[in-house]
């Protein structure tokens, strides 16, 4: 299985990186991003383990890491990371409307 990120997920990672770096410094930024990447690998190794949230978009699954929620789905042989949102955010509001 391969790992793919939507443009929105890439933008989320950049925002998380920038905020963490500016607020907490390089060491914490590296540690938090490492933790996110470890979680991506965990999801990739057993994608069916994670809770489904069909109300957000078709085949949506969620996993928490730190203060963030990773929204993903399996599409054939690909695990697609759709969004990486802060847990306090209104998740439905930040899900792309064009997901099928």
Phi, psi and omega per residue, in radians:
X1 nan 2.436 3.124
X2 -1.827 2.817 -3.129
X3 -1.913 2.320 -3.130
X4 -2.353 2.515 3.114
X5 -2.052 2.353 2.993
X6 -1.235 2.877 3.075
X7 -1.046 -0.643 3.126
X8 -1.125 -0.693 3.126
X9 -1.168 -0.674 3.083
X10 -1.096 -0.762 3.101
X11 -1.101 -0.675 3.092
X12 -1.056 -0.802 3.123
X13 -1.056 -0.717 3.132
X14 -1.131 -0.706 3.120
X15 -1.140 -0.779 3.112
X16 -1.063 -0.795 3.134
X17 -1.034 -0.888 -3.092
X18 -1.089 -0.799 -3.132
X19 -1.092 -0.821 -3.112
X20 -1.111 -0.742 3.122
X21 -1.084 -0.841 -3.107
X22 -1.189 -0.630 -3.047
X23 -1.525 -0.715 -2.971
X24 -2.051 -0.204 3.099
X25 1.688 3.015 -3.025
X26 -1.089 -0.726 -3.080
X27 -1.119 -0.794 3.135
X28 -1.211 -0.650 3.100
X29 -1.037 -0.817 3.130
X30 -1.114 -0.755 -3.125
X31 -1.123 -0.738 -3.101
X32 -1.205 -0.741 3.110
X33 -1.153 -0.658 3.059
X34 -1.056 -0.726 3.123
X35 -1.128 -0.698 3.085
X36 -1.096 -0.792 -3.140
X37 -1.122 -0.637 3.063
X38 -1.089 -0.707 3.115
X39 -1.168 -0.694 3.073
X40 -1.003 -0.758 3.136
X41 -1.141 -0.659 3.082
X42 -1.102 -0.772 3.123
X43 -1.093 -0.771 -3.129
X44 -1.081 -0.625 -3.096
X45 -1.290 -0.430 -3.130
X46 -2.664 1.242 -3.007
X47 -1.081 -0.485 -3.095
X48 -1.360 -0.098 -3.116
X49 -1.246 -0.420 -2.946
X50 -1.584 2.641 -3.060
X51 -1.160 2.363 3.085
X52 -1.435 2.525 3.027
X53 -2.349 1.243 -3.111
X54 -1.076 -0.340 3.131
X55 -1.206 -0.358 -3.131
X56 -1.480 -0.841 3.028
X57 -2.935 2.838 -3.083
X58 -0.989 2.298 3.084
X59 1.154 0.280 -3.133
X60 -1.139 2.365 2.997
X61 -2.229 2.621 -3.124
X62 -2.182 2.582 3.052
X63 -2.510 2.431 3.134
X64 -1.682 2.536 3.010
X65 -2.550 1.985 -3.095
X66 1.057 -2.234 -3.136
X67 -1.574 0.078 -3.037
X68 -1.991 2.761 3.086
X69 -2.088 2.223 3.137
X70 -1.701 2.137 3.084
X71 -1.784 2.148 -3.078
X72 -2.446 3.008 3.030
X73 -2.777 2.681 3.079
X74 -1.668 2.259 3.101
X75 -2.209 1.685 -3.073
X76 1.144 -2.101 3.124
X77 -1.730 0.384 -3.087
X78 -2.168 2.331 2.956
X79 -1.661 2.046 -3.110
X80 -1.792 2.101 3.016
X81 -1.498 1.996 -3.025
X82 -1.565 -0.824 3.120
X83 -2.589 2.746 3.010
X84 -2.303 1.761 -2.968
X85 -2.024 2.615 3.042
X86 -1.130 2.443 -3.078
X87 -1.056 -0.398 3.141
X88 -1.442 -0.135 -3.108
X89 -1.324 2.711 3.034
X90 -1.360 1.702 -3.006
X91 -0.968 -0.860 -3.111
X92 -0.998 -0.562 -3.121
X93 -1.177 -0.422 -3.025
X94 -1.892 0.193 3.098
X95 -1.563 2.283 3.108
X96 -0.987 2.368 -3.091
X97 -1.310 -0.312 -3.040
X98 -1.631 0.231 3.126
X99 -1.332 2.351 3.105
X100 -2.115 nan nan
